[in-house]
Amino acid sequence: MTAPIPNGGSADANRRQVLYWRLLSRLFDRDEQPSLESASVAVVDDLGLPTALLDPAVSVDTIVQRFPALAAELRGLLSHGDDDHGDSDAEAHQPGEAEVRRAALVSKVLLNVFATGSGSVSANQLARWQSDAGWFEQTLGGEPGDLRRQGTGLGATLAGLEGDLVRRMHLREVLADPALAKALTPSMSLIEQLLRDKANLSGVALANAKALIRRFVDEVAEVLRTQVQQTSAGALDRSVPPKRVFRNLDLDRTIWQNLTNWSPEDERLYVDRLYYRQTARRTAPARLIVVVDQSGSMVDSMVNCTILASIFAGLPKVDVHLIAYDTRALDLTPWVHDPFEVLLRTQLGGGNDGPVALALARPKIVEPKNTVLVWISDFYEFDRSQPLYDGLVAVHRSGVRVIPVGSVSSSGQQSVNPWFRQRFKDLGTPVISGHIRKLVVELKNFLT
C-alpha cells in the first residue's frame, strides 16, 4: 500500500493526516512506507513524544512505564469526539497541536491492538496484546476487560482477535514450561482452548492448565459475586406485616398520612398512626436447577453460568442442582460448589439431545412453584426440537419458573435457533441473551 503525504490545509491538519495515513498503511501492509515513516518520526519528535510510539513491537505498558505522564492522556482519549476540542465546526476541521498529539497516541493504541500479524504466537506476545487491548478499553473510558466482557459490537471484535491469537499459540509447549505458562493471562478464549485440550495434557502441562483455569474461575467469580450482591434482592412478601421497629419507620409516609392533624394554633403535627416499611422476603428454600449445553458453541455461557450456579449455591435457602449434556446428560450437582471441578468434568463438543437432560432434571422438581429451571443452550437440537420444547412447556405449565438462556457471555456472541426463540417468546418466557447481569437479576428476584 502506497499513500501520498497530503498537501494543503493547515500544518496541524497535515501532520495529523500523516499519522493516520501511516496507521492505515501499517494496518493493511506490514511493510513500512519510508516517506510516511520518516514524516511520522518528524511529527512525533516535534510534539516532544517518544519515537517508540511508532514501534508496534513496543507495548503501551512499556511506553507508560517510561513516560508515566502519558497514562492520564491515554485514559478516556477516545471517549469523546473531535468536536469536544474546538469551539466551532471550523475549528474542528482545523485541528491544533493538541489534536495532532491525540492522533499520535490513538495511532499507537490502534496499531498495537488491531495489527496482530500472522504465524505462531508466544505466551509473552499474547500477554502483551491483552495488556494493549486493556489500554484500548481505557481510551474508550472503561476498564481493562470491559468491552470483551460485554461480548457485543467492538467487544466481540476484540474477543475474536484474542481467540485468533490463542489458536496460533503452541499451547501444549507453552504449558510445559512453567515460566511461559505463568506469563499467560487467563481469558475466555484461553480457557476454551484448555478445556478442549485437557485430555491431551499431563504432568507439568496439565498442572499449569488447571492453575490457569482456577485463576480465571476465581476472577470471574469475584465479578459475578459482586453483581449478585448489588442486584435487588427479590420481591417483598406483603403477606407478612411489617416489623414495627424504628429502623423500618417510613417517616415520609407517616407525615403525609397525618397532615390532616396539623394544628396551626400549636404549630404542631399530631401523629395518631405510624407507618412502617415492608421488609419481609422469601423464607422457604428455593430450588435452582441449571441445565448446561456443553457443546463447543456454548462454552462462554457454560463457563459463566457454571460459576454463577456455584455462587447461588453458597446463598442461604437456595438448593442448587447442575446438569451438563450433549448427547448424554451428566449430573454435576456434587461439585456445584466448585466450578473449577465442574469445568474439568465437562467435555466440549458433540451433538445436542435436550430431552435426555430434561429426563434427568424432571425428578429434581419437587415443589414446582418454588423451583426455577435455567436452560442454557443455543437450542439447535436437530430432530429433537419438538420433544424438547414440549417437555419445557409441560414443566412451565406445572408452575416451574423456566428461564431459557441463549447466551450470557463475557466475550463472544452466539446465535439461538429462531424456531425456539419465537416459541419461547410466545410462551411468555423469552430467551435471555447478552450480558450475564440479565440472568443475575432474574435469578436474584426469584431466589431471594
C-alpha positions in Angstrom: 0.0 0.0 0.0 1.5 3.3 -1.0 -0.1 6.5 0.3 0.9 10.0 -0.7 1.7 12.6 2.0 -1.2 15.0 1.9 -0.7 18.6 0.9 -2.7 21.7 1.5 -4.7 22.8 4.6 -3.2 23.8 7.9 0.1 22.5 9.1 -1.5 20.7 12.1 -4.1 19.1 9.8 -1.4 17.8 7.5 0.6 16.4 10.4 -2.4 14.6 11.8 -3.2 13.2 8.4 0.3 11.9 8.1 -0.1 9.9 11.3 -3.4 8.5 10.3 -2.2 7.6 6.8 0.8 5.9 8.3 -1.6 4.0 10.7 -3.8 2.7 7.8 -0.7 1.8 5.8 0.7 -0.4 8.7 -2.7 -2.0 9.4 -3.1 -3.2 5.8 0.5 -3.8 4.9 3.2 -4.8 7.4 5.9 -3.3 5.2 7.0 0.2 6.1 6.4 3.1 3.7 9.6 5.1 4.1 8.1 8.5 3.3 5.3 8.0 5.8 7.6 6.6 8.5 10.1 9.5 8.2 7.3 12.1 8.2 5.7 10.5 11.2 9.0 10.4 13.1 9.4 14.2 12.4 5.8 14.8 13.7 6.3 12.8 16.9 9.7 14.5 17.6 8.2 17.9 17.0 5.5 17.1 19.6 8.1 16.1 22.2 6.7 12.5 22.3 8.9 9.4 22.3 9.5 7.8 18.9 8.8 4.4 20.5 5.1 5.4 19.9 5.7 4.4 16.3 7.1 1.0 17.0 4.4 -1.7 17.1 6.8 -4.0 18.9 6.8 -1.8 21.9 3.8 -2.3 24.2 1.7 0.5 25.6 2.7 -0.7 29.1 6.4 -0.1 28.2 5.6 3.4 26.9 3.7 4.3 30.1 6.4 2.9 32.4 9.0 5.0 30.7 6.8 8.1 30.4 4.2 7.9 33.3 2.5 11.2 32.4 1.1 9.6 29.2 -1.1 7.3 31.2 -3.5 10.1 32.1 -3.6 11.2 28.5 -4.5 7.7 27.3 -7.4 7.1 29.7 -10.6 8.4 28.1 -8.8 9.5 25.0 -11.5 8.1 22.7 -14.5 8.7 24.9 -15.3 12.0 23.2 -15.4 13.2 19.7 -13.0 15.7 18.0 -15.7 18.4 18.3 -15.1 18.5 22.0 -11.7 20.1 21.4 -12.9 23.1 19.5 -15.4 25.9 19.9 -16.8 25.6 16.4 -17.1 23.3 13.4 -14.4 25.4 11.6 -12.0 24.8 14.5 -12.8 21.1 14.5 -11.8 20.9 10.8 -8.6 22.9 11.6 -7.1 20.9 14.5 -4.4 22.4 16.7 -1.3 20.7 18.2 -3.4 19.0 20.9 -5.3 17.1 18.2 -2.1 16.1 16.5 -0.8 14.8 19.8 -4.1 12.9 20.3 -3.7 11.3 16.8 -0.2 10.1 17.7 -1.4 8.4 20.9 -4.6 7.0 19.2 -2.4 5.6 16.4 -0.2 3.8 18.9 -3.1 2.0 20.6 -5.0 1.1 17.5 -1.9 -0.3 15.7 -0.9 -2.4 18.7 -4.4 -3.9 19.1 -5.5 -4.4 15.5 -2.3 -5.3 13.7 -2.0 -8.8 15.0 0.1 -10.2 12.1 0.2 -13.9 11.3 2.1 -17.0 12.3 2.7 -18.6 15.7 2.2 -16.6 18.9 4.2 -16.9 22.1 2.7 -16.6 25.6 4.5 -13.2 26.1 3.0 -11.9 22.8 -0.5 -12.9 23.9 0.0 -11.3 27.3 1.3 -8.1 25.7 -1.7 -8.0 23.3 -4.1 -8.5 26.2 -2.4 -5.6 28.1 -2.6 -3.4 24.9 -6.3 -4.3 24.5 -6.8 -3.2 28.1 -5.3 0.2 27.3 -7.6 0.5 24.3 -10.6 -0.2 26.5 -9.3 2.5 28.9 -9.1 5.0 26.0 -12.8 4.5 25.5 -13.5 5.4 29.1 -13.8 1.8 30.5 -11.6 -0.6 32.5 -9.4 -3.4 31.1 -11.6 -6.3 30.0 -14.9 -4.3 30.0 -15.5 -4.5 26.2 -14.5 -8.1 26.0 -16.9 -9.0 28.8 -19.8 -7.3 27.0 -19.4 -9.5 24.0 -21.1 -7.3 21.5 -20.0 -4.9 18.8 -16.4 -3.8 19.3 -16.1 -6.1 22.3 -16.9 -9.1 20.0 -14.2 -7.9 17.6 -11.6 -7.8 20.4 -12.7 -11.2 21.6 -12.3 -12.6 18.0 -8.8 -11.1 17.8 -7.9 -12.6 21.2 -9.3 -16.0 20.2 -7.2 -16.0 17.0 -4.0 -15.3 18.9 -4.8 -18.1 21.3 -5.3 -20.5 18.4 -2.0 -19.5 16.9 -0.1 -20.4 20.1 1.7 -23.7 20.5 -0.2 -24.1 23.7 1.0 -27.5 24.8 4.6 -26.5 24.6 3.9 -23.2 26.5 2.1 -25.1 29.3 5.0 -27.5 29.6 7.3 -24.5 30.5 6.3 -23.1 34.0 7.9 -19.7 33.1 5.9 -19.3 29.9 2.7 -20.7 31.4 3.0 -18.1 34.2 3.2 -15.3 31.6 -0.3 -16.3 30.2 -3.2 -14.1 31.1 -6.4 -16.1 31.7 -9.1 -15.2 29.2 -12.3 -16.9 27.9 -10.5 -17.8 24.6 -7.6 -19.4 26.5 -9.9 -21.3 28.9 -11.9 -22.7 26.0 -8.6 -24.0 24.4 -7.5 -25.5 27.7 -10.9 -27.2 28.2 -10.8 -28.6 24.7 -7.2 -29.9 25.0 -7.1 -31.0 28.7 -7.4 -34.7 27.8 -4.2 -34.5 25.8 -2.2 -32.8 28.7 -0.4 -34.5 31.5 2.3 -33.8 34.2 3.5 -30.2 34.4 1.4 -29.1 31.4 -1.8 -30.4 33.0 -0.9 -28.8 36.3 -0.3 -25.4 34.7 -3.6 -25.7 32.7 -5.5 -26.4 35.9 -3.8 -23.4 37.6 -4.9 -21.1 34.8 -8.5 -22.4 34.8 -8.6 -21.9 38.6 -7.3 -18.3 38.3 -9.9 -17.5 35.6 -12.7 -19.1 37.6 -11.7 -17.1 40.7 -11.5 -13.8 38.8 -14.9 -14.3 37.1 -16.5 -15.5 40.4 -15.4 -12.3 42.1 -17.0 -10.1 39.4 -20.3 -12.2 39.5 -20.4 -12.3 43.3 -20.3 -8.5 43.3 -23.1 -8.4 40.8 -25.2 -10.8 42.9 -24.6 -8.7 46.0 -25.5 -5.4 44.2 -28.7 -6.7 42.5 -32.0 -6.1 44.1 -32.9 -8.9 46.5 -36.3 -10.1 45.2 -39.9 -9.2 45.7 -41.3 -8.2 49.1 -43.6 -10.6 50.9 -46.6 -8.4 51.6 -48.5 -11.1 53.4 -46.1 -10.6 56.4 -46.9 -7.5 58.4 -44.0 -5.0 58.6 -41.9 -5.3 61.8 -42.6 -2.3 64.0 -39.1 -1.1 64.8 -37.6 2.3 64.5 -35.3 1.4 61.6 -38.4 0.4 59.5 -40.3 3.6 60.2 -41.4 5.2 57.0 -41.1 8.9 58.1 -42.3 10.4 54.8 -45.4 8.3 54.6 -46.2 8.9 58.3 -46.0 12.7 57.9 -48.1 12.6 54.7 -50.8 10.5 56.1 -51.1 12.6 59.3 -51.2 16.1 57.6 -54.9 16.4 58.5 -53.8 16.5 62.1 -51.7 19.7 61.7 -52.6 22.3 64.3 -52.0 25.9 63.1 -52.5 27.3 66.6 -50.0 25.0 68.2 -47.8 24.7 65.0 -47.6 21.0 65.7 -48.3 17.9 63.8 -50.2 15.3 65.9 -49.5 11.8 64.8 -52.2 9.2 65.5 -50.7 6.4 63.3 -47.2 5.3 62.4 -46.3 3.7 59.1 -43.6 1.1 58.6 -41.7 -0.2 55.5 -42.3 -3.7 54.3 -39.0 -5.8 54.7 -40.1 -9.4 54.8 -38.9 -11.6 51.9 -39.0 -15.2 50.9 -38.3 -17.6 53.8 -39.0 -21.0 52.1 -35.9 -22.7 50.5 -35.9 -22.3 46.7 -34.6 -24.9 44.2 -32.4 -23.8 41.3 -31.8 -26.3 38.5 -29.3 -25.3 35.9 -29.0 -27.4 32.7 -26.0 -26.5 30.6 -25.5 -27.5 26.9 -21.8 -28.3 26.8 -21.4 -28.3 23.0 -18.5 -26.2 21.8 -20.6 -23.3 20.7 -21.8 -22.6 24.2 -18.5 -22.6 26.1 -18.7 -18.9 27.1 -22.2 -19.2 28.5 -21.4 -22.6 30.1 -18.4 -21.2 32.0 -20.2 -18.1 33.2 -23.3 -19.9 34.3 -21.4 -22.8 36.0 -19.6 -20.2 38.1 -22.9 -18.3 38.7 -24.6 -21.5 39.9 -21.8 -22.0 42.5 -22.3 -18.5 43.8 -26.1 -19.0 44.3 -25.3 -22.4 45.8 -23.5 -20.5 48.6 -26.5 -18.4 49.4 -28.8 -19.4 52.3 -32.1 -21.2 51.5 -31.1 -21.9 47.9 -30.8 -25.6 46.8 -28.8 -25.7 43.5 -28.6 -28.6 41.1 -26.4 -28.7 37.9 -26.7 -30.9 34.8 -24.5 -30.8 31.7 -25.4 -32.5 28.5 -24.5 -33.2 24.8 -25.9 -36.5 23.5 -25.8 -37.7 27.1 -26.6 -36.0 30.4 -24.3 -35.8 33.5 -25.4 -34.8 37.0 -22.7 -32.5 38.3 -24.6 -31.4 41.5 -22.0 -33.0 43.9 -19.4 -30.4 42.6 -21.7 -27.4 42.1 -19.9 -25.5 44.9 -16.7 -25.8 43.0 -17.0 -24.6 39.3 -13.3 -25.5 38.7 -14.1 -29.2 39.4 -17.3 -28.9 37.2 -15.3 -27.5 34.3 -12.7 -30.2 34.5 -15.6 -32.8 34.2 -17.1 -31.2 31.1 -16.5 -32.5 27.5 -16.8 -29.7 24.9 -18.3 -30.6 21.6 -20.6 -33.3 20.4 -24.3 -33.1 19.5 -27.3 -32.0 21.4 -30.1 -34.2 23.0 -32.1 -31.9 25.2 -34.8 -34.4 26.1 -32.1 -36.7 27.7 -31.1 -33.8 30.0 -34.7 -32.9 30.8 -35.4 -36.5 31.8 -32.6 -36.1 34.4 -33.8 -32.7 35.6 -37.5 -33.6 36.0 -37.2 -35.8 39.1 -35.5 -32.9 40.8 -38.7 -30.8 40.6 -40.4 -31.4 43.9 -42.2 -28.1 44.5 -42.9 -26.5 41.1 -43.9 -23.1 42.5 -40.7 -22.9 44.4 -38.4 -24.1 41.5 -36.6 -22.2 38.8 -35.2 -24.1 35.8 -32.4 -22.3 33.9 -31.8 -24.0 30.5 -28.6 -22.8 28.8 -28.3 -23.7 25.1 -28.3 -22.4 21.5 -31.3 -24.8 21.1 -30.0 -26.4 17.8 -31.5 -29.8 18.6 -31.5 -31.3 15.1 -34.5 -33.7 15.1 -35.2 -33.3 18.8 -36.6 -29.7 18.8 -40.3 -30.5 19.2 -39.8 -33.1 22.0 -37.6 -30.7 24.0 -39.9 -27.8 23.5 -43.0 -29.8 24.5 -41.2 -31.0 27.6 -40.2 -27.5 28.7 -43.7 -26.3 28.1 -45.1 -29.0 30.4 -42.6 -28.0 33.1 -43.5 -24.4 32.7 -47.3 -25.2 33.0 -46.6 -27.2 36.1 -45.6 -23.9 37.8 -41.9 -24.0 37.5 -40.2 -20.7 36.5 -38.4 -21.6 33.2 -35.6 -19.3 32.1 -34.2 -20.2 28.7 -30.7 -18.8 28.2 -29.3 -18.5 24.7 -26.1 -16.6 25.5 -24.9 -14.8 28.6 -21.4 -14.1 27.6 -18.3 -12.2 28.6 -16.5 -12.2 25.3 -18.4 -13.8 22.5 -21.7 -13.9 20.6 -23.9 -16.9 19.9 -26.9 -17.4 17.7 -30.1 -19.0 19.0 -32.3 -21.3 17.0 -35.0 -18.9 15.7 -37.6 -21.6 15.9 -37.1 -21.9 19.7 -36.7 -18.1 20.2 -40.1 -17.3 18.7 -41.9 -20.1 20.6 -40.4 -19.1 24.0 -41.4 -15.5 23.3 -45.0 -16.6 22.6 -44.9 -18.7 25.8 -44.0 -15.6 27.8 -40.6 -16.9 28.7 -38.3 -15.0 26.2 -34.7 -16.2 25.7 -32.1 -14.3 27.7 -29.1 -13.2 25.8 -26.4 -10.5 26.2 -24.6 -9.6 29.4 -24.8 -12.2 32.3 -26.1 -9.4 34.6 -29.6 -10.0 33.0 -29.6 -13.6 34.3 -28.3 -12.4 37.7 -31.3 -10.1 38.1 -33.8 -12.8 37.0 -32.4 -15.3 39.5 -31.9 -12.9 42.4 -35.5 -11.8 42.1 -36.8 -15.3 42.2 -34.5 -17.0 44.7 -34.1 -14.4 47.4 
